[in-house]
Amino acid sequence: MLLGKFRDDVAESLEMELPPLPQRSGRSRSPGWTTWLLREFRDALVIEKADRTRIADERWGKARAS
């Protein structure tokens, strides 16, 4: 990564045209994986939000009872 950055910086300082960015050939299979990963992440966030709400409600209940 550092070598790529160095190459780009040198090319820019010498006012050379940068080569095009590499691209994958054919269709990428990542969207299905990405969709699954994002769904899992969203589900984890929903569970965490519910847990935090429950904990906050318990604390407020105890604070009001005191």
Secondary structure as UniProt FT lines:
FT   HELIX           2..13
FT   TURN            14..15
FT   HELIX           30..65
//
